[in-house]
Amino acid sequence: MEWLKKCWKWFWDQSVFNKIVIIGLFAAFVPFVLPTVVAWFRPTMIHVGVAFYTYERGIQPQGMNSLYFFERRNLVTDCSIRREEQSVPSGRAKAPDPQAWVLIKLLLENVSDRDITNLRVGVRSPAINQTTQLLTAPTLAAMGNKEAPPDVKPLYVISIDKIPDASSVVVTLKTVMDENLRDFIYVKRRPVTIQVPYVSADQFRQYPPIVSRTNAVKMLNREGVLRTGDDTFADEKLQVTMLPLNESDVKEQEASYQVLSRAKTCSEAEAGVW
């Protein structure tokens, strides 16, 4: 109590300008420490981890051949996590159209001994726009939609019917890499961030959770363990279909999609870090 009195006296002894600066710094600092303070006084039932990825499939000319590839890279470090490629004679293969996406993966862990029902997770990020889709395992009853509360930036809200006690799920927000997002990430080199303003459920009131930075490689491995037969990117194979010899060459149209610059080759330990 004596310490608080001294701090209060020190504050009032400052000039008006210093008081404004101190109040401004305090107001900016509070949102960062609020989740931790809440966790101290009220242990949480849900832990939230996050990792960012860029997923790309593309075609590159290679002399008389065409190089088909897909690659998953850590968006934070721009390290290649997995790349698969196949070189075939030009015009002799069919493959999915080239495209790139930004993937936000959220690990939601129920650390309690009770089921969590009607879980709602609000997510805000520059990597979310009108094209964002929610991907989950087919066994997980979940949905996502974009909401625009008054006077604040839009939220993407994930709703999950149930997470059993002492279990985890991984959900993915997939957003098409359009020109605006490409410019934001690879031209202006601005960091992609994520905010989780709140979580709520039948078992607890709405509160801001602590969001942990999850190693990207570990997130993929965790998702692979939890997944049960869904069709998300983690298990995708390079799908290049060769034409029979009696079929004529396919006329390759000029692609409108521009392949991203080559990702860095990193060690396994570095590839998934933030």
Protein Blocks (a to p, Z undefined) as FASTA:
>chain_A
ZZmmmmmmmmmmpcfklmmmmmmmmmmmmmmmmmmmmmmmmccfbdcddddddddddddd
ehjaccdddddddfklopafbdcdddddehiaccdddddddddddddddfbfbdcehiac
ddddfkbcfklccdddfklccdddddddehiacddddddfbacehiacdddddddddfkl
mmmmmmnopacddddfbacdfkbccdddddddddfklmmmmmmmmpghiabfklpccddd
dddfkbccddddddfbdcddddddddfklmmmZZ
